[in-house]
């Protein structure tokens, strides 16, 4: 029988040698000093075989004896432990998590970083712990429903629906790659209550918009946050696109902000014409952060932008609740009023960067309606200026 002391005292020799422990278990000491656990056994039927059980000291003497005893139990039941290990490896290669991560690696480069991050986080948090190790071909609709119900139970019904959708995409990928026969998620249509569509809180009444703009002008938090709040209604991009804005994306001489495709939800270059008011904000900000990569760097490190919640927290500090306004609400504010005031719906939709379903068309349409959009963005900024003045809060209009 081996002891830890004997193993530690063993020295390498010119040729490999064994230190036996019993029942076929031994430690193979190699000339380079490596120490490998091995188990010699007879397969059901009589053929001899050797099974590797790990490397010392990563696998201790106690742990390797447990592995040997488990192998002996399998042999007693007529199961070859070596064959079982190979079968387990094959099953793991076709597990739901392996297939899901392969699917994610293949398709996520086409998504915006925030979108892909939400998907993989959702899978890692809500699906993989329960279904990740299961063979993708063996998962049933009731098993998947149990996972989705667990999400629903914590009040995240919309997340449950999104997880259902993602799992369906993964199962269909498994079918296409020959690792599953069918997609069980299709059997769950109607199994979850309908999700209530969430609308981002927004202010669209002119007087209230004016009050909000005046509150932003008087914001007493950090200068970076105040500039971001001032810029948000002027450009009405998505919050993630604004907070991670980089100075290299801006051409102030051309009055243009070009957001690269990899940062856009639809993965298409987006042009934001800059009004004179937006350029003024940028000129105010540049002496402070112009040497940083980001317009709005984090207070903790300039190598990262402000967090997702920074601007919403600033709005809360100004006294606005989540039911009144969010930074995403600046988009619906602009959309509602610009449509009401007669601007081309196509120009508005293009400026909002709402996704083009045809990817080929989308790749060429990023500059569509650009002359009209330049005019619209300047008129929108002028309109906001009229609302900012209490006397003009109810009379200003955007000239279409």
Secondary structure in CASP SS format (residue, H / E / C, confidence):
PFRMAT SS
TARGET T0000
AUTHOR 0000-0000-0000
METHOD secondary structure of the structure
MODEL  1
X C 1.00
X C 1.00
X C 1.00
X H 1.00
X H 1.00
X H 1.00
X H 1.00
X H 1.00
X H 1.00
X C 1.00
X C 1.00
X C 1.00
X C 1.00
X C 1.00
X C 1.00
X C 1.00
X E 1.00
X E 1.00
X E 1.00
X E 1.00
X E 1.00
X E 1.00
X C 1.00
X C 1.00
X E 1.00
X E 1.00
X E 1.00
X E 1.00
X E 1.00
X C 1.00
X C 1.00
X C 1.00
X C 1.00
X C 1.00
X E 1.00
X E 1.00
X E 1.00
X E 1.00
X E 1.00
X E 1.00
X E 1.00
X E 1.00
X C 1.00
X C 1.00
X C 1.00
X C 1.00
X C 1.00
X E 1.00
X E 1.00
X E 1.00
X E 1.00
X E 1.00
X E 1.00
X E 1.00
X E 1.00
X E 1.00
X C 1.00
X C 1.00
X C 1.00
X C 1.00
X H 1.00
X H 1.00
X H 1.00
X H 1.00
X H 1.00
X H 1.00
X H 1.00
X H 1.00
X H 1.00
X H 1.00
X H 1.00
X H 1.00
X H 1.00
X H 1.00
X H 1.00
X H 1.00
X C 1.00
X C 1.00
X C 1.00
X C 1.00
X H 1.00
X H 1.00
X H 1.00
X H 1.00
X H 1.00
X H 1.00
X H 1.00
X H 1.00
X H 1.00
X H 1.00
X H 1.00
X H 1.00
X H 1.00
X C 1.00
X E 1.00
X H 1.00
X H 1.00
X H 1.00
X H 1.00
X H 1.00
X H 1.00
X H 1.00
X H 1.00
X H 1.00
X H 1.00
X H 1.00
X H 1.00
X H 1.00
X H 1.00
X H 1.00
X C 1.00
X C 1.00
X H 1.00
X H 1.00
X H 1.00
X H 1.00
X H 1.00
X H 1.00
X H 1.00
X H 1.00
X H 1.00
X H 1.00
X H 1.00
X H 1.00
X H 1.00
X H 1.00
X C 1.00
X H 1.00
X H 1.00
X H 1.00
X H 1.00
X C 1.00
X C 1.00
X C 1.00
X E 1.00
X C 1.00
X C 1.00
X C 1.00
X C 1.00
X C 1.00
X H 1.00
X H 1.00
X H 1.00
X H 1.00
X H 1.00
X H 1.00
X H 1.00
X H 1.00
X H 1.00
X H 1.00
X H 1.00
X H 1.00
X H 1.00
X C 1.00
X C 1.00
X C 1.00
X H 1.00
X H 1.00
X H 1.00
X H 1.00
X H 1.00
X H 1.00
X H 1.00
X H 1.00
X H 1.00
X H 1.00
X H 1.00
X H 1.00
X H 1.00
X H 1.00
X H 1.00
X H 1.00
X H 1.00
X H 1.00
X H 1.00
X H 1.00
X C 1.00
X C 1.00
X C 1.00
X C 1.00
X C 1.00
X C 1.00
X C 1.00
X H 1.00
X H 1.00
X H 1.00
X H 1.00
X H 1.00
X C 1.00
X C 1.00
X C 1.00
X C 1.00
X C 1.00
X C 1.00
X C 1.00
X C 1.00
X C 1.00
X C 1.00
X C 1.00
X C 1.00
X C 1.00
X C 1.00
X C 1.00
X C 1.00
X C 1.00
X H 1.00
X H 1.00
X H 1.00
X H 1.00
X H 1.00
X H 1.00
X H 1.00
X H 1.00
X H 1.00
X H 1.00
X H 1.00
X H 1.00
X C 1.00
X C 1.00
X C 1.00
X C 1.00
X C 1.00
X H 1.00
X H 1.00
X H 1.00
X H 1.00
X H 1.00
X H 1.00
X H 1.00
X H 1.00
X H 1.00
X H 1.00
X H 1.00
X H 1.00
X H 1.00
X C 1.00
X C 1.00
X C 1.00
X H 1.00
X H 1.00
X H 1.00
X H 1.00
X H 1.00
X C 1.00
X C 1.00
X E 1.00
X H 1.00
X H 1.00
X H 1.00
X E 1.00
X E 1.00
X C 1.00
X C 1.00
X C 1.00
X C 1.00
X E 1.00
X E 1.00
X E 1.00
X E 1.00
X C 1.00
X H 1.00
X H 1.00
X H 1.00
X C 1.00
X C 1.00
X C 1.00
X C 1.00
X C 1.00
X C 1.00
X E 1.00
X E 1.00
X E 1.00
X E 1.00
X C 1.00
X C 1.00
X H 1.00
X H 1.00
X H 1.00
X H 1.00
X H 1.00
X H 1.00
X H 1.00
X H 1.00
X H 1.00
X H 1.00
X H 1.00
X H 1.00
X H 1.00
X H 1.00
X C 1.00
X C 1.00
X C 1.00
X C 1.00
X E 1.00
X C 1.00
X C 1.00
X E 1.00
X C 1.00
X C 1.00
X C 1.00
X C 1.00
X C 1.00
X C 1.00
X C 1.00
X E 1.00
X C 1.00
X C 1.00
X C 1.00
X C 1.00
X H 1.00
X H 1.00
X H 1.00
X H 1.00
X H 1.00
X H 1.00
X H 1.00
X H 1.00
X C 1.00
X C 1.00
X C 1.00
X C 1.00
X C 1.00
X C 1.00
X C 1.00
X C 1.00
X C 1.00
X C 1.00
X C 1.00
X H 1.00
X H 1.00
X H 1.00
X H 1.00
X H 1.00
X H 1.00
X H 1.00
X H 1.00
X H 1.00
X H 1.00
X H 1.00
X H 1.00
X C 1.00
X C 1.00
X C 1.00
X C 1.00
X H 1.00
X H 1.00
X H 1.00
X H 1.00
X H 1.00
X H 1.00
X H 1.00
X C 1.00
X C 1.00
X C 1.00
X C 1.00
X C 1.00
X C 1.00
X C 1.00
X H 1.00
X H 1.00
X H 1.00
X H 1.00
X H 1.00
X H 1.00
X C 1.00
X C 1.00
X C 1.00
X C 1.00
X C 1.00
X H 1.00
X H 1.00
X H 1.00
X H 1.00
X H 1.00
X H 1.00
X H 1.00
X H 1.00
X H 1.00
X H 1.00
X H 1.00
X H 1.00
X H 1.00
X H 1.00
X H 1.00
X H 1.00
X H 1.00
X H 1.00
X H 1.00
X C 1.00
X H 1.00
X H 1.00
X H 1.00
X C 1.00
X C 1.00
X C 1.00
X C 1.00
X C 1.00
X C 1.00
X C 1.00
X C 1.00
END
